[in-house]
Amino acid sequence: MNLASAISHHAAMRPDHPALIEGERTFSYAALDREVDATAQRLVAAGIGAGDRVGICLKERSEFLIALFAVARIWAVIVPVDWRAPEPERRRIVDTLGLKSLICEPGNTGSLGCAIDWPSLRALAPRTPVQNGGPANGGDAPFLIALSSGSTGRPKGLVVSHHGQLMRNVRLHIDLRHGPHTRYMQCTPLVHASGRNKCISCLINGNTVIIQPPLFRADELVEAAARYRATDLYVVPTTLRSLLQLDYRGAPLFSTLDHLVVGSAPVSVDERAAALRQLTPNISLSYGASGYSTIALLHLADKRTPQGSVGRPTFLTEVEIADDDHRPLARDAEGRVRIRGPGIASEIIGGGTGAEETEYLRDGWYYTGDVGRVPNDGYIYLTGRVANRIRRGGASIAAEEVERVLCEHPAVAEAAVLGRPSRDLGQDVIAFVIPRAAVDHRELERHCRQHLTRAKVPSEFHIVTSFPRSAVGKIMRRALLETVVPREALAGNTLDEYR
């Protein structure tokens, strides 16, 4: 079954029901189906066919989702790419994943030969009607490649099929008790898996998606949720903390919400209690990964909820803890988190090899790269990361990618990039540099901004003469981090990645 056929189904069954709302624009399901089909035909005119990989490098607006379902409709493969990424980063993605085309914002195609901007695509004359027969493997055909730079910092794609994605999203909606009148407000970047998957699942189920561009004040989000009568909202902890700073007058700020989901980084016990009181009692924490979507949910209003957990596995999700030799461990033992289920990524493209990788597929299991434990109560507790990933707000950053960019500067001999605990962002990015010539932090920041997405640019640069190293010459990252962060602060970090 082609995932995009759900749009046609809802167009036939409830043609006037709102599918997308963006400011003053509203697309009914009938209108959305027409837009998706016209765009799919223009993709065919541009030479795109089944199995081709197509990057979507558009801003957070209706066109992103129209392009997404249009690519799916012709059985091509979607690759979401951050429109904020500088050209060198986009080129690495194009080359590593072998993109046939990259759909960009006007004026943002750069020198990439495969790039086409949205107006140019719209100007193409549609070609033959799109056929829904599809490839022989049908629902097992690739639907989307979720980007993850992995522990090596090289672009890496996790392939998700039509069938697997459809089953997981529909079932998760059932778990959350979504109905036909669900109105989900999308306020996170669509390039990030969590918000994007929520939009896809809502449209599969015939719900309404309200697009709220990510740059907003907390009070604007509250006002928009009330104005559009939103029933569902997904936010990252940074947004949650901004909402908790708003004036609280004794009544929850989100009176219309049936579900407020918080994901991507840890939320403290105090913040959980404040969110229940000030925002809505209908709040859950989500634990997910690029190669699977939502792994676990934790409903905060449930009095049985243990502190520090990220929740219990969602339906059809099997979670196991394994040792470094891939053997399952006993209950409550700490080890590598691995999962199995129908929504698991079918393939990983790019990235590193062998010992370089901490996120990988093996024997039907998806290793998330997390370290954790699962006691007898079935709740999942995360205790760290296998590699030195940095989770800054909604972004997951590989230190090695930033280090490589820094070392491309002629004045840098060596670099080490670390995640420092941050109350607002989960972690912040800081860099240590051994120079080969005189250089200051302003020049290093300017260099990083030219080659990296904004979230990956370090907020601090420390010029040092050497790094602490082990007997075999490996940089001792925790010791390096302790030169700028007190040991006590690191000891209290629930996701301490440098133990």
Buried (B, 14 or more C-beta within 10 A) or exposed (E): EBBBBBBBBBBEEBBEBBBBBBEEEBBBBBBBBBBBBBBBBBBBBBEBEEEBBBBBBBBBBBBBBBBBBBBBBBBBBBBBBBBBBBBEBBBBBBEBBBBBBBBBBEEBBBEBEBBBBBEBBEEBEBBEEBEEEBEEEBBEBBBBBBBBBBBBBBBBBBBBBBBBBBBBBBBBBEEBEBEEEBBBBBBBBBBBBBBBBBBBBBBBBBBBBBBBEBEBEBBEBBEBBBEBEBBBBBBBBBBBBBBBEBEBEEEBBBEBBBBBBBBBBBBBEEBBEBBBEBBBBBBBBBBBBBBBBBBBBBBBEEEEBEEEBBBBBBEBBEBBBBEEEEEEBEEEEBBBBBBBBBBBBBEBBBBBEEEBBBBBBEEEBBBBBBBBBBEEEEBBBBBBBBBBBBBBBBBBBBBBBBBBBBBEBEBBEBBBBBBBBBEEBBBBBBBBBBBEEEBEBEBBBEBBEEBBBEBBBBEEBBBBEEBBEEEEEEBBBBEBBBEEBEEEEBEEBEBBBBE
